[in-house]
Amino acid sequence: MPTATPSAVAKPRNRRPLPQPLIYRERDLNEVTRLSRKAREDAMRAGTFPKPVPLTDKCRGWLVSDILAWLEARKAERDAA
C-alpha cells in the first residue's frame, strides 16, 4: 500500500463563513414578519411596508436591511405607546 507524501496530503483550508442573506424571499418573509401575503401587499400599497426589489421578471425579494429597519420602527412605535 503506497503511503502519501507530504505534498499529497490535503491541507485544511481556512474557510470563511458564508455571508448572511442580503435578500429575503417570500417564504423567508413569512417566517420573519408573520404577516400574510395579503397583509404585506396592503401595507406596501399604503406605504407602511418596504417595497420588494425585482430580481428577475418573475422573482422579487426584500432587502434584509429594509425589513430589519421596518421591524425596529414597529418596536419603537410599541415602546412609545
C-alpha positions in Angstrom: 0.0 0.0 0.0 1.6 3.3 -1.1 2.0 6.0 1.6 1.0 9.6 1.0 3.8 12.0 0.6 3.6 15.3 2.5 2.8 17.2 -0.7 -0.2 14.9 -1.4 -1.8 15.3 2.0 -4.6 17.7 1.8 -4.1 20.8 3.9 -7.0 22.2 5.9 -8.3 25.3 4.1 -9.2 28.4 6.1 -12.8 28.7 5.0 -14.6 31.9 5.7 -18.1 31.7 7.0 -20.9 32.1 4.5 -22.4 35.6 4.4 -25.7 36.3 5.9 -28.5 36.7 3.4 -28.9 40.1 1.9 -32.3 39.5 0.5 -35.4 37.7 1.9 -37.6 35.8 -0.5 -41.4 35.4 0.1 -41.1 32.3 2.2 -38.4 33.9 4.4 -40.6 37.0 4.9 -43.5 34.8 6.1 -41.3 33.5 8.9 -39.7 36.8 9.8 -42.8 39.0 9.8 -45.6 36.5 10.4 -47.7 38.7 8.2 -49.9 37.1 5.5 -49.0 37.9 1.9 -52.2 40.0 1.6 -51.4 42.0 4.7 -47.9 42.8 3.3 -49.4 43.7 -0.1 -51.9 46.0 1.6 -49.2 47.6 3.7 -46.9 48.1 0.6 -49.8 49.9 -1.2 -50.3 52.0 1.9 -46.6 52.8 2.1 -46.1 51.2 5.5 -44.1 48.2 4.4 -40.8 48.1 2.3 -41.3 47.5 -1.4 -39.6 44.5 -3.0 -36.6 44.5 -5.2 -37.2 42.9 -8.6 -34.7 40.0 -9.0 -36.0 38.6 -12.3 -39.2 39.0 -14.3 -41.0 36.6 -12.0 -39.0 36.8 -8.8 -38.8 39.5 -6.2 -37.1 39.9 -2.8 -36.8 42.3 0.1 -33.6 43.7 1.4 -32.9 42.3 4.8 -31.8 45.8 5.9 -35.2 47.3 4.9 -37.1 44.6 6.8 -34.9 44.9 9.9 -35.4 48.7 9.9 -39.2 48.1 9.5 -39.2 45.8 12.5 -37.2 48.3 14.6 -39.7 51.0 13.7 -42.5 48.8 14.8 -40.7 48.2 18.1 -40.1 51.9 18.6 -43.8 52.6 18.0 -44.7 50.0 20.5 -42.3 51.4 23.1 -43.6 54.9 22.5 -47.2 54.0 23.2 
